[in-house]
Amino acid sequence: MSDELEPTTPAEAVEWYLAERDPELSEKSLQNQEYRLSQFCTFCDERDIDNLNALTGRNLHRFRVWRSKQVKPVTLRGELQTLRVFLGFCAAIEAVEPGMRERVHLPEVEPEDEARDEHLAQARAETILEHIERFGYAGRDHIILAILWHTGVRLGSLRALDVGDFDPDAQCLDLRHRPKSETPLKNKAAAERSIAVGPHYCDVLQDYLEHNREQVTDDHGRRPLISSSRGRLSEGAIRETIYRVTQPCEIGECPHDRDPETCEARQHGKRAGCPSSRSPHGIRRGSITDHLRNGTPQEVVSDRSNVSKGVLEQHYDERTEREKMEIRRDFLREE
């Protein structure tokens, strides 16, 4: 241990690190960083490491082995990447020896393993939307799924929309970064954009606003598009809605030989346990893939969904190489 180091507990260092990163990270990213580092703090607590000055490469190796038994390699890699950045910060404030971050070895992960394969298929999305349109036309469920599927926006972007962000004349939704009133966009002001909405769903939106939207304001006096009797619908409630409406037993037979009357995954808060339910991110992945399969240029999808081309290709594009070939073939035939 170097005599030049300042005694610092893991919890103190994490608190200072998060305060340092706060101005540059979105709220969601900051929460992810806090969760990842909480695992490291738990490890330190269990092994009585109460001063980072004493941290060694052997400790870091043991942490890596400990977490590898609990999470998948891709998750472990993400946690260790955050830990490396954190240790760089700790070295700068003289809490650990210089070069400690280099002692964190990252597991090798294939690019295809980094991309999750969970997505909502186009045929299933259309089946669910047709069912909701028939039995719950212009209701809140209808609006939530329709916007997520047809625009491919993130959950946070959907929640951030106000009534005034819908322009029926221009047939579009305007996404705006409003962190001071608790609706930030993931990529901040760079994510602000207008997204075209087709004529049919413009009519659905207008019917929803006229007949079914809860006529409330949020704590900041704004009129949320996706509302509840208490104000702006929470991300958790939107997520629960998506898990529910994408369960197959909502509109037909259970493909997993379960009894819907006794299935635990039918209970509120446990719907994510259904093997066939999909998350809002799964809707986004499916939507982006559908646009690409229909021949929409990557640049258009990238701008519309606010995602870089590299991330688009690695994490969202579910097309096979043959599908990509056929789209190129059709494009060349048209020239």
Residue pairs with C-beta under 8 A, 6 or more apart in sequence:
1 53
1 54
1 97
2 53
2 97
4 94
5 53
5 94
5 95
5 96
5 97
6 53
6 93
6 94
6 95
7 51
7 53
8 51
8 52
8 53
8 90
8 93
8 95
9 50
9 51
9 52
10 40
10 41
10 44
10 45
10 49
10 50
10 52
11 41
13 52
13 86
13 89
13 90
13 93
13 95
14 34
14 37
14 38
14 40
14 41
14 86
16 89
16 93
17 33
17 37
17 86
17 89
17 90
18 30
18 33
18 34
18 37
20 89
21 30
21 33
22 30
25 33
26 184
26 185
26 186
26 187
26 188
27 179
27 184
28 156
28 186
29 186
32 82
33 82
36 78
36 79
36 82
36 83
37 82
37 83
37 86
39 67
39 79
40 63
40 79
40 83
40 86
43 49
43 62
43 63
43 66
43 67
44 50
47 59
47 62
49 55
49 59
52 90
52 95
52 96
53 95
53 96
55 96
55 97
55 100
57 100
57 103
60 83
60 100
60 103
60 104
61 105
63 83
64 76
64 80
64 104
64 105
64 107
67 76
67 79
67 80
68 76
68 107
71 79
73 107
73 109
73 113
74 109
74 113
74 114
76 107
77 106
77 107
77 109
80 104
80 105
80 106
80 107
81 106
83 104
84 101
84 104
84 106
85 101
87 96
87 100
87 101
87 104
88 101
90 96
90 100
91 97
91 98
91 99
91 100
91 101
111 314
114 314
114 315
115 314
115 315
115 316
116 281
116 285
116 315
117 318
118 278
118 279
118 281
118 282
118 285
119 278
119 282
119 283
119 285
119 286
119 289
119 318
120 149
120 246
120 278
120 282
120 283
120 285
120 286
120 287
121 286
122 286
122 289
122 290
122 293
124 246
125 145
125 149
125 283
125 286
125 287
125 290
127 251
128 145
128 245
128 246
128 250
128 251
129 142
129 145
129 146
129 149
131 250
131 251
132 139
132 141
132 142
132 145
132 245
133 142
133 204
136 142
137 204
137 207
138 204
138 205
138 207
138 208
138 211
138 212
139 208
139 212
140 208
140 212
140 213
140 226
140 227
140 233
140 241
141 241
141 245
142 204
142 208
143 204
143 205
143 208
143 225
143 226
144 158
144 226
144 238
144 241
144 242
145 241
145 242
145 245
145 283
146 201
146 204
147 153
147 158
147 161
147 173
147 201
148 155
148 158
148 242
148 280
148 283
148 284
148 287
149 283
149 286
149 287
150 197
150 198
150 201
150 287
151 173
151 195
151 197
151 287
151 304
151 305
152 284
152 287
152 288
152 291
152 301
152 304
152 305
153 175
153 195
153 284
153 305
153 306
154 185
154 186
154 280
154 281
154 284
154 306
155 235
155 238
155 239
155 280
155 281
156 183
156 184
156 185
156 186
156 235
157 175
157 185
157 186
157 191
157 306
158 226
158 238
158 280
159 183
159 224
159 226
159 232
159 233
159 234
159 235
159 238
160 175
160 176
160 177
160 178
160 183
160 184
160 185
161 173
161 175
161 224
161 225
161 226
162 222
162 223
162 224
162 225
163 209
163 213
163 223
163 224
163 225
164 223
165 173
165 174
165 175
165 176
165 225
166 172
166 173
166 174
166 197
166 205
166 209
166 225
167 173
167 174
168 202
168 205
168 206
170 194
171 196
171 197
171 198
171 199
171 202
172 194
172 195
172 196
172 197
173 194
173 195
173 197
174 192
174 193
174 194
174 195
175 185
175 191
175 192
175 193
175 194
175 195
176 185
176 192
177 184
177 185
177 188
177 189
177 191
177 192
178 184
179 188
181 218
181 220
181 222
182 218
182 219
182 220
183 232
185 191
185 192
185 306
186 306
187 306
190 306
191 306
193 303
193 304
193 306
195 304
197 205
213 225
213 227
214 227
214 228
214 229
215 227
216 223
216 224
216 227
216 228
216 229
216 230
216 231
217 223
217 224
217 231
218 224
218 231
218 232
219 231
222 232
224 231
224 232
224 233
226 232
226 233
226 238
227 233
228 237
238 280
239 279
239 280
240 268
240 269
240 271
242 277
242 278
242 279
242 280
242 283
243 271
243 272
243 274
243 277
243 278
243 279
244 250
244 271
244 277
246 276
246 277
246 278
246 282
246 283
247 265
247 266
247 271
247 274
247 276
247 277
248 254
248 255
248 276
249 258
249 260
249 263
249 266
254 260
254 263
255 276
256 274
256 275
256 276
258 265
260 266
263 274
264 270
264 273
265 271
265 272
265 273
265 274
265 277
266 274
271 277
272 279
278 286
284 305
284 316
285 315
285 316
285 318
286 318
287 305
288 301
288 305
288 307
288 312
288 316
288 317
289 316
289 317
289 318
289 319
291 300
291 301
291 304
292 298
292 301
292 317
292 319
292 327
293 319
293 323
293 327
295 327
295 330
295 331
298 309
298 312
298 313
299 309
301 307
301 312
302 308
302 309
302 312
305 312
305 316
307 316
319 327
